[in-house]
């Protein structure tokens, strides 16, 4: 397994988690819980931005990844 495929898998997993947080926020009537789920979803967005940036960096700057 390469770093590139690891990053791709983690990004996909983050998408799934983000969707779960969105569902949980939508499903609760407790505003405090809703706010927390939405905050957690925003945190996942930040993580995904970093991971996507790292994947892009590797794609552009690493000879091994440019071949894939």
PDB file of N, CA, C and O in Angstrom:
ATOM      1  N   UNK A   1       0.844  -1.177   0.000  1.00  0.00           N
ATOM      2  CA  UNK A   1       0.000   0.000   0.000  1.00  0.00           C
ATOM      3  C   UNK A   1       0.890   1.242   0.000  1.00  0.00           C
ATOM      4  O   UNK A   1       1.852   1.322   0.764  1.00  0.00           O
ATOM      5  N   UNK A   2       0.572   2.188  -0.843  1.00  0.00           N
ATOM      6  CA  UNK A   2       1.357   3.409  -0.935  1.00  0.00           C
ATOM      7  C   UNK A   2       0.743   4.519  -0.091  1.00  0.00           C
ATOM      8  O   UNK A   2      -0.408   4.437   0.337  1.00  0.00           O
ATOM      9  N   UNK A   3       1.530   5.544   0.132  1.00  0.00           N
ATOM     10  CA  UNK A   3       1.015   6.708   0.845  1.00  0.00           C
ATOM     11  C   UNK A   3      -0.153   7.308   0.075  1.00  0.00           C
ATOM     12  O   UNK A   3      -1.136   7.749   0.670  1.00  0.00           O
ATOM     13  N   UNK A   4      -0.043   7.322  -1.244  1.00  0.00           N
ATOM     14  CA  UNK A   4      -1.117   7.871  -2.067  1.00  0.00           C
ATOM     15  C   UNK A   4      -2.421   7.106  -1.847  1.00  0.00           C
ATOM     16  O   UNK A   4      -3.467   7.721  -1.639  1.00  0.00           O
ATOM     17  N   UNK A   5      -2.373   5.791  -1.889  1.00  0.00           N
ATOM     18  CA  UNK A   5      -3.608   5.017  -1.696  1.00  0.00           C
ATOM     19  C   UNK A   5      -4.110   5.139  -0.260  1.00  0.00           C
ATOM     20  O   UNK A   5      -5.318   5.134  -0.022  1.00  0.00           O
ATOM     21  N   UNK A   6      -3.193   5.247   0.693  1.00  0.00           N
ATOM     22  CA  UNK A   6      -3.609   5.467   2.087  1.00  0.00           C
ATOM     23  C   UNK A   6      -4.375   6.781   2.214  1.00  0.00           C
ATOM     24  O   UNK A   6      -5.428   6.834   2.850  1.00  0.00           O
ATOM     25  N   UNK A   7      -3.841   7.836   1.607  1.00  0.00           N
ATOM     26  CA  UNK A   7      -4.510   9.138   1.658  1.00  0.00           C
ATOM     27  C   UNK A   7      -5.878   9.080   0.981  1.00  0.00           C
ATOM     28  O   UNK A   7      -6.850   9.634   1.494  1.00  0.00           O
ATOM     29  N   UNK A   8      -5.953   8.421  -0.151  1.00  0.00           N
ATOM     30  CA  UNK A   8      -7.236   8.298  -0.852  1.00  0.00           C
ATOM     31  C   UNK A   8      -8.263   7.562   0.003  1.00  0.00           C
ATOM     32  O   UNK A   8      -9.431   7.947   0.041  1.00  0.00           O
ATOM     33  N   UNK A   9      -7.836   6.520   0.679  1.00  0.00           N
ATOM     34  CA  UNK A   9      -8.756   5.764   1.546  1.00  0.00           C
ATOM     35  C   UNK A   9      -9.206   6.592   2.739  1.00  0.00           C
ATOM     36  O   UNK A   9     -10.377   6.553   3.117  1.00  0.00           O
ATOM     37  N   UNK A  10      -8.284   7.340   3.334  1.00  0.00           N
ATOM     38  CA  UNK A  10      -8.641   8.171   4.490  1.00  0.00           C
ATOM     39  C   UNK A  10      -9.606   9.278   4.065  1.00  0.00           C
ATOM     40  O   UNK A  10     -10.545   9.593   4.796  1.00  0.00           O
ATOM     41  N   UNK A  11      -9.386   9.863   2.905  1.00  0.00           N
ATOM     42  CA  UNK A  11     -10.282  10.906   2.411  1.00  0.00           C
ATOM     43  C   UNK A  11     -11.686  10.329   2.188  1.00  0.00           C
ATOM     44  O   UNK A  11     -12.680  10.966   2.538  1.00  0.00           O
ATOM     45  N   UNK A  12     -11.766   9.149   1.619  1.00  0.00           N
ATOM     46  CA  UNK A  12     -13.068   8.498   1.422  1.00  0.00           C
ATOM     47  C   UNK A  12     -13.740   8.201   2.760  1.00  0.00           C
ATOM     48  O   UNK A  12     -14.948   8.385   2.915  1.00  0.00           O
ATOM     49  N   UNK A  13     -12.944   7.737   3.724  1.00  0.00           N
ATOM     50  CA  UNK A  13     -13.493   7.462   5.054  1.00  0.00           C
ATOM     51  C   UNK A  13     -14.004   8.750   5.697  1.00  0.00           C
ATOM     52  O   UNK A  13     -15.061   8.755   6.328  1.00  0.00           O
ATOM     53  N   UNK A  14     -13.264   9.827   5.540  1.00  0.00           N
ATOM     54  CA  UNK A  14     -13.697  11.118   6.085  1.00  0.00           C
ATOM     55  C   UNK A  14     -15.018  11.557   5.466  1.00  0.00           C
ATOM     56  O   UNK A  14     -15.873  12.111   6.157  1.00  0.00           O
ATOM     57  N   UNK A  15     -15.190  11.316   4.177  1.00  0.00           N
ATOM     58  CA  UNK A  15     -16.463  11.643   3.515  1.00  0.00           C
ATOM     59  C   UNK A  15     -17.609  10.877   4.166  1.00  0.00           C
ATOM     60  O   UNK A  15     -18.684  11.432   4.394  1.00  0.00           O
ATOM     61  N   UNK A  16     -17.376   9.605   4.463  1.00  0.00           N
ATOM     62  CA  UNK A  16     -18.417   8.793   5.096  1.00  0.00           C
ATOM     63  C   UNK A  16     -18.735   9.312   6.498  1.00  0.00           C
ATOM     64  O   UNK A  16     -19.901   9.404   6.881  1.00  0.00           O
ATOM     65  N   UNK A  17     -17.703   9.647   7.255  1.00  0.00           N
ATOM     66  CA  UNK A  17     -17.897  10.168   8.612  1.00  0.00           C
ATOM     67  C   UNK A  17     -18.637  11.501   8.551  1.00  0.00           C
ATOM     68  O   UNK A  17     -19.550  11.749   9.340  1.00  0.00           O
ATOM     69  N   UNK A  18     -18.244  12.346   7.622  1.00  0.00           N
ATOM     70  CA  UNK A  18     -18.904  13.642   7.451  1.00  0.00           C
ATOM     71  C   UNK A  18     -20.396  13.447   7.170  1.00  0.00           C
ATOM     72  O   UNK A  18     -21.232  14.167   7.714  1.00  0.00           O
ATOM     73  N   UNK A  19     -20.720  12.484   6.333  1.00  0.00           N
ATOM     74  CA  UNK A  19     -22.121  12.183   6.050  1.00  0.00           C
ATOM     75  C   UNK A  19     -22.864  11.693   7.281  1.00  0.00           C
ATOM     76  O   UNK A  19     -24.023  12.047   7.497  1.00  0.00           O
ATOM     77  N   UNK A  20     -22.198  10.881   8.083  1.00  0.00           N
ATOM     78  CA  UNK A  20     -22.817  10.389   9.321  1.00  0.00           C
ATOM     79  C   UNK A  20     -23.092  11.540  10.280  1.00  0.00           C
ATOM     80  O   UNK A  20     -24.158  11.598  10.894  1.00  0.00           O
ATOM     81  N   UNK A  21     -22.137  12.456  10.413  1.00  0.00           N
ATOM     82  CA  UNK A  21     -22.353  13.624  11.280  1.00  0.00           C
ATOM     83  C   UNK A  21     -23.523  14.461  10.778  1.00  0.00           C
ATOM     84  O   UNK A  21     -24.322  14.953  11.575  1.00  0.00           O
ATOM     85  N   UNK A  22     -23.630  14.625   9.463  1.00  0.00           N
ATOM     86  CA  UNK A  22     -24.730  15.399   8.897  1.00  0.00           C
ATOM     87  C   UNK A  22     -26.072  14.741   9.200  1.00  0.00           C
ATOM     88  O   UNK A  22     -27.038  15.419   9.548  1.00  0.00           O
ATOM     89  N   UNK A  23     -26.126  13.426   9.067  1.00  0.00           N
ATOM     90  CA  UNK A  23     -27.359  12.694   9.368  1.00  0.00           C
ATOM     91  C   UNK A  23     -27.719  12.844  10.840  1.00  0.00           C
ATOM     92  O   UNK A  23     -28.876  13.090  11.179  1.00  0.00           O
ATOM     93  N   UNK A  24     -26.724  12.696  11.712  1.00  0.00           N
ATOM     94  CA  UNK A  24     -26.993  12.819  13.144  1.00  0.00           C
ATOM     95  C   UNK A  24     -27.451  14.227  13.502  1.00  0.00           C
ATOM     96  O   UNK A  24     -28.345  14.389  14.333  1.00  0.00           O
ATOM     97  N   UNK A  25     -26.857  15.247  12.890  1.00  0.00           N
ATOM     98  CA  UNK A  25     -27.276  16.627  13.154  1.00  0.00           C
ATOM     99  C   UNK A  25     -28.715  16.845  12.703  1.00  0.00           C
ATOM    100  O   UNK A  25     -29.502  17.510  13.377  1.00  0.00           O
ATOM    101  N   UNK A  26     -29.037  16.278  11.561  1.00  0.00           N
ATOM    102  CA  UNK A  26     -30.390  16.428  11.024  1.00  0.00           C
ATOM    103  C   UNK A  26     -31.419  15.646  11.855  1.00  0.00           C
ATOM    104  O   UNK A  26     -32.580  16.047  11.943  1.00  0.00           O
ATOM    105  N   UNK A  27     -30.994  14.542  12.456  1.00  0.00           N
ATOM    106  CA  UNK A  27     -31.915  13.635  13.136  1.00  0.00           C
ATOM    107  C   UNK A  27     -32.264  14.045  14.557  1.00  0.00           C
ATOM    108  O   UNK A  27     -33.245  13.559  15.120  1.00  0.00           O
ATOM    109  N   UNK A  28     -31.470  14.936  15.142  1.00  0.00           N
ATOM    110  CA  UNK A  28     -31.733  15.291  16.534  1.00  0.00           C
ATOM    111  C   UNK A  28     -32.481  16.615  16.637  1.00  0.00           C
ATOM    112  O   UNK A  28     -32.329  17.504  15.799  1.00  0.00           O
ATOM    113  N   UNK A  29     -33.276  16.721  17.666  1.00  0.00           N
ATOM    114  CA  UNK A  29     -33.950  17.982  17.951  1.00  0.00           C
ATOM    115  C   UNK A  29     -33.207  18.776  19.013  1.00  0.00           C
ATOM    116  O   UNK A  29     -33.536  19.935  19.263  1.00  0.00           O
ATOM    117  N   UNK A  30     -32.215  18.168  19.635  1.00  0.00           N
ATOM    118  CA  UNK A  30     -31.406  18.816  20.668  1.00  0.00           C
ATOM    119  C   UNK A  30     -30.426  19.781  19.985  1.00  0.00           C
ATOM    120  O   UNK A  30     -29.488  19.350  19.314  1.00  0.00           O
ATOM    121  N   UNK A  31     -30.651  21.080  20.164  1.00  0.00           N
ATOM    122  CA  UNK A  31     -29.843  22.077  19.459  1.00  0.00           C
ATOM    123  C   UNK A  31     -28.364  21.998  19.830  1.00  0.00           C
ATOM    124  O   UNK A  31     -27.496  22.210  18.983  1.00  0.00           O
ATOM    125  N   UNK A  32     -28.080  21.696  21.084  1.00  0.00           N
ATOM    126  CA  UNK A  32     -26.678  21.591  21.501  1.00  0.00           C
ATOM    127  C   UNK A  32     -25.988  20.427  20.781  1.00  0.00           C
ATOM    128  O   UNK A  32     -24.852  20.564  20.327  1.00  0.00           O
ATOM    129  N   UNK A  33     -26.663  19.299  20.678  1.00  0.00           N
ATOM    130  CA  UNK A  33     -26.114  18.145  19.964  1.00  0.00           C
ATOM    131  C   UNK A  33     -25.991  18.457  18.474  1.00  0.00           C
ATOM    132  O   UNK A  33     -24.993  18.107  17.845  1.00  0.00           O
ATOM    133  N   UNK A  34     -27.002  19.113  17.912  1.00  0.00           N
ATOM    134  CA  UNK A  34     -26.977  19.493  16.498  1.00  0.00           C
ATOM    135  C   UNK A  34     -25.767  20.378  16.212  1.00  0.00           C
ATOM    136  O   UNK A  34     -25.053  20.174  15.230  1.00  0.00           O
ATOM    137  N   UNK A  35     -25.544  21.369  17.086  1.00  0.00           N
ATOM    138  CA  UNK A  35     -24.399  22.264  16.916  1.00  0.00           C
ATOM    139  C   UNK A  35     -23.080  21.498  17.006  1.00  0.00           C
ATOM    140  O   UNK A  35     -22.148  21.776  16.251  1.00  0.00           O
ATOM    141  N   UNK A  36     -22.997  20.542  17.919  1.00  0.00           N
ATOM    142  CA  UNK A  36     -21.767  19.762  18.079  1.00  0.00           C
ATOM    143  C   UNK A  36     -21.512  18.904  16.843  1.00  0.00           C
ATOM    144  O   UNK A  36     -20.381  18.846  16.360  1.00  0.00           O
ATOM    145  N   UNK A  37     -22.538  18.239  16.325  1.00  0.00           N
ATOM    146  CA  UNK A  37     -22.363  17.424  15.122  1.00  0.00           C
ATOM    147  C   UNK A  37     -21.929  18.295  13.942  1.00  0.00           C
ATOM    148  O   UNK A  37     -21.072  17.889  13.156  1.00  0.00           O
ATOM    149  N   UNK A  38     -22.512  19.485  13.814  1.00  0.00           N
ATOM    150  CA  UNK A  38     -22.124  20.388  12.734  1.00  0.00           C
ATOM    151  C   UNK A  38     -20.693  20.888  12.914  1.00  0.00           C
ATOM    152  O   UNK A  38     -19.970  21.066  11.934  1.00  0.00           O
ATOM    153  N   UNK A  39     -20.286  21.111  14.151  1.00  0.00           N
ATOM    154  CA  UNK A  39     -18.910  21.509  14.428  1.00  0.00           C
ATOM    155  C   UNK A  39     -17.939  20.381  14.080  1.00  0.00           C
ATOM    156  O   UNK A  39     -16.873  20.621  13.513  1.00  0.00           O
ATOM    157  N   UNK A  40     -18.314  19.163  14.421  1.00  0.00           N
ATOM    158  CA  UNK A  40     -17.476  18.002  14.095  1.00  0.00           C
ATOM    159  C   UNK A  40     -17.381  17.830  12.580  1.00  0.00           C
ATOM    160  O   UNK A  40     -16.329  17.461  12.057  1.00  0.00           O
ATOM    161  N   UNK A  41     -18.479  18.099  11.880  1.00  0.00           N
ATOM    162  CA  UNK A  41     -18.475  18.026  10.424  1.00  0.00           C
ATOM    163  C   UNK A  41     -17.520  19.076   9.845  1.00  0.00           C
ATOM    164  O   UNK A  41     -16.802  18.798   8.884  1.00  0.00           O
ATOM    165  N   UNK A  42     -17.510  20.268  10.423  1.00  0.00           N
ATOM    166  CA  UNK A  42     -16.591  21.323   9.968  1.00  0.00           C
ATOM    167  C   UNK A  42     -15.140  20.919  10.228  1.00  0.00           C
ATOM    168  O   UNK A  42     -14.259  21.208   9.419  1.00  0.00           O
ATOM    169  N   UNK A  43     -14.892  20.249  11.358  1.00  0.00           N
ATOM    170  CA  UNK A  43     -13.536  19.761  11.643  1.00  0.00           C
ATOM    171  C   UNK A  43     -13.092  18.752  10.590  1.00  0.00           C
ATOM    172  O   UNK A  43     -11.950  18.787  10.130  1.00  0.00           O
ATOM    173  N   UNK A  44     -13.997  17.857  10.211  1.00  0.00           N
ATOM    174  CA  UNK A  44     -13.673  16.859   9.183  1.00  0.00           C
ATOM    175  C   UNK A  44     -13.336  17.555   7.863  1.00  0.00           C
ATOM    176  O   UNK A  44     -12.439  17.121   7.141  1.00  0.00           O
ATOM    177  N   UNK A  45     -14.062  18.639   7.548  1.00  0.00           N
ATOM    178  CA  UNK A  45     -13.758  19.392   6.328  1.00  0.00           C
ATOM    179  C   UNK A  45     -12.324  19.917   6.359  1.00  0.00           C
ATOM    180  O   UNK A  45     -11.628  19.883   5.344  1.00  0.00           O
ATOM    181  N   UNK A  46     -11.883  20.401   7.519  1.00  0.00           N
ATOM    182  CA  UNK A  46     -10.505  20.890   7.656  1.00  0.00           C
ATOM    183  C   UNK A  46      -9.506  19.752   7.469  1.00  0.00           C
ATOM    184  O   UNK A  46      -8.484  19.914   6.801  1.00  0.00           O
ATOM    185  N   UNK A  47      -9.808  18.611   8.059  1.00  0.00           N
ATOM    186  CA  UNK A  47      -8.927  17.447   7.912  1.00  0.00           C
ATOM    187  C   UNK A  47      -8.838  17.043   6.446  1.00  0.00           C
ATOM    188  O   UNK A  47      -7.756  16.759   5.933  1.00  0.00           O
ATOM    189  N   UNK A  48      -9.981  17.021   5.783  1.00  0.00           N
ATOM    190  CA  UNK A  48     -10.013  16.613   4.381  1.00  0.00           C
ATOM    191  C   UNK A  48      -9.247  17.598   3.501  1.00  0.00           C
ATOM    192  O   UNK A  48      -8.587  17.193   2.545  1.00  0.00           O
ATOM    193  N   UNK A  49      -9.332  18.884   3.820  1.00  0.00           N
ATOM    194  CA  UNK A  49      -8.592  19.883   3.042  1.00  0.00           C
ATOM    195  C   UNK A  49      -7.094  19.642   3.175  1.00  0.00           C
ATOM    196  O   UNK A  49      -6.357  19.716   2.191  1.00  0.00           O
ATOM    197  N   UNK A  50      -6.650  19.354   4.392  1.00  0.00           N
ATOM    198  CA  UNK A  50      -5.229  19.063   4.596  1.00  0.00           C
ATOM    199  C   UNK A  50      -4.819  17.800   3.840  1.00  0.00           C
ATOM    200  O   UNK A  50      -3.810  17.792   3.135  1.00  0.00           O
ATOM    201  N   UNK A  51      -5.597  16.745   3.989  1.00  0.00           N
ATOM    202  CA  UNK A  51      -5.277  15.480   3.328  1.00  0.00           C
ATOM    203  C   UNK A  51      -5.282  15.620   1.812  1.00  0.00           C
ATOM    204  O   UNK A  51      -4.409  15.074   1.137  1.00  0.00           O
ATOM    205  N   UNK A  52      -6.245  16.337   1.277  1.00  0.00           N
ATOM    206  CA  UNK A  52      -6.312  16.555  -0.165  1.00  0.00           C
ATOM    207  C   UNK A  52      -5.109  17.366  -0.645  1.00  0.00           C
ATOM    208  O   UNK A  52      -4.551  17.092  -1.707  1.00  0.00           O
ATOM    209  N   UNK A  53      -4.722  18.350   0.133  1.00  0.00           N
ATOM    210  CA  UNK A  53      -3.541  19.130  -0.206  1.00  0.00           C
ATOM    211  C   UNK A  53      -2.284  18.289  -0.201  1.00  0.00           C
ATOM    212  O   UNK A  53      -1.415  18.443  -1.060  1.00  0.00           O
ATOM    213  N   UNK A  54      -2.193  17.406   0.761  1.00  0.00           N
ATOM    214  CA  UNK A  54      -1.040  16.518   0.836  1.00  0.00           C
ATOM    215  C   UNK A  54      -1.008  15.579  -0.366  1.00  0.00           C
ATOM    216  O   UNK A  54       0.051  15.344  -0.949  1.00  0.00           O
ATOM    217  N   UNK A  55      -2.156  15.051  -0.730  1.00  0.00           N
ATOM    218  CA  UNK A  55      -2.246  14.167  -1.890  1.00  0.00           C
ATOM    219  C   UNK A  55      -1.857  14.921  -3.165  1.00  0.00           C
ATOM    220  O   UNK A  55      -1.132  14.390  -4.006  1.00  0.00           O
ATOM    221  N   UNK A  56      -2.331  16.133  -3.302  1.00  0.00           N
ATOM    222  CA  UNK A  56      -1.979  16.936  -4.472  1.00  0.00           C
ATOM    223  C   UNK A  56      -0.474  17.232  -4.491  1.00  0.00           C
ATOM    224  O   UNK A  56       0.168  17.149  -5.538  1.00  0.00           O
ATOM    225  N   UNK A  57       0.074  17.574  -3.335  1.00  0.00           N
ATOM    226  CA  UNK A  57       1.513  17.833  -3.242  1.00  0.00           C
ATOM    227  C   UNK A  57       2.308  16.614  -3.697  1.00  0.00           C
ATOM    228  O   UNK A  57       3.250  16.738  -4.480  1.00  0.00           O
ATOM    229  N   UNK A  58       1.930  15.448  -3.210  1.00  0.00           N
ATOM    230  CA  UNK A  58       2.635  14.230  -3.604  1.00  0.00           C
ATOM    231  C   UNK A  58       2.507  13.979  -5.097  1.00  0.00           C
ATOM    232  O   UNK A  58       3.467  13.573  -5.752  1.00  0.00           O
ATOM    233  N   UNK A  59       1.329  14.220  -5.625  1.00  0.00           N
ATOM    234  CA  UNK A  59       1.103  13.991  -7.052  1.00  0.00           C
ATOM    235  C   UNK A  59       1.979  14.898  -7.916  1.00  0.00           C
ATOM    236  O   UNK A  59       2.439  14.497  -8.986  1.00  0.00           O
ATOM    237  N   UNK A  60       2.202  16.111  -7.447  1.00  0.00           N
ATOM    238  CA  UNK A  60       2.966  17.074  -8.237  1.00  0.00           C
ATOM    239  C   UNK A  60       4.466  16.998  -8.007  1.00  0.00           C
ATOM    240  O   UNK A  60       5.242  17.341  -8.899  1.00  0.00           O
ATOM    241  N   UNK A  61       4.889  16.555  -6.829  1.00  0.00           N
ATOM    242  CA  UNK A  61       6.292  16.683  -6.453  1.00  0.00           C
ATOM    243  C   UNK A  61       7.037  15.373  -6.231  1.00  0.00           C
ATOM    244  O   UNK A  61       8.224  15.384  -5.906  1.00  0.00           O
ATOM    245  N   UNK A  62       6.373  14.278  -6.399  1.00  0.00           N
ATOM    246  CA  UNK A  62       7.032  13.005  -6.158  1.00  0.00           C
ATOM    247  C   UNK A  62       6.990  12.179  -7.442  1.00  0.00           C
ATOM    248  O   UNK A  62       5.915  11.841  -7.937  1.00  0.00           O
ATOM    249  N   UNK A  63       8.132  11.869  -7.961  1.00  0.00           N
ATOM    250  CA  UNK A  63       8.249  11.143  -9.224  1.00  0.00           C
ATOM    251  C   UNK A  63       7.471   9.814  -9.201  1.00  0.00           C
ATOM    252  O   UNK A  63       6.872   9.428 -10.205  1.00  0.00           O
ATOM    253  N   UNK A  64       7.482   9.133  -8.079  1.00  0.00           N
ATOM    254  CA  UNK A  64       6.773   7.849  -7.967  1.00  0.00           C
ATOM    255  C   UNK A  64       5.276   8.007  -8.201  1.00  0.00           C
ATOM    256  O   UNK A  64       4.655   7.157  -8.840  1.00  0.00           O
ATOM    257  N   UNK A  65       4.699   9.074  -7.697  1.00  0.00           N
ATOM    258  CA  UNK A  65       3.262   9.270  -7.806  1.00  0.00           C
ATOM    259  C   UNK A  65       2.851   9.802  -9.168  1.00  0.00           C
ATOM    260  O   UNK A  65       1.718   9.577  -9.592  1.00  0.00           O
ATOM    261  N   UNK A  66       3.735  10.496  -9.862  1.00  0.00           N
ATOM    262  CA  UNK A  66       3.409  11.000 -11.187  1.00  0.00           C
ATOM    263  C   UNK A  66       3.258   9.863 -12.181  1.00  0.00           C
ATOM    264  O   UNK A  66       2.611  10.027 -13.216  1.00  0.00           O
ATOM    265  N   UNK A  67       3.845   8.718 -11.883  1.00  0.00           N
ATOM    266  CA  UNK A  67       3.734   7.560 -12.773  1.00  0.00           C
ATOM    267  C   UNK A  67       2.388   6.883 -12.650  1.00  0.00           C
ATOM    268  O   UNK A  67       1.972   6.181 -13.571  1.00  0.00           O
ATOM    269  N   UNK A  68       1.690   7.072 -11.536  1.00  0.00           N
ATOM    270  CA  UNK A  68       0.405   6.392 -11.297  1.00  0.00           C
ATOM    271  C   UNK A  68      -0.751   7.099 -11.921  1.00  0.00           C
ATOM    272  O   UNK A  68      -1.889   6.644 -11.804  1.00  0.00           O
TER     273      UNK A  68
END
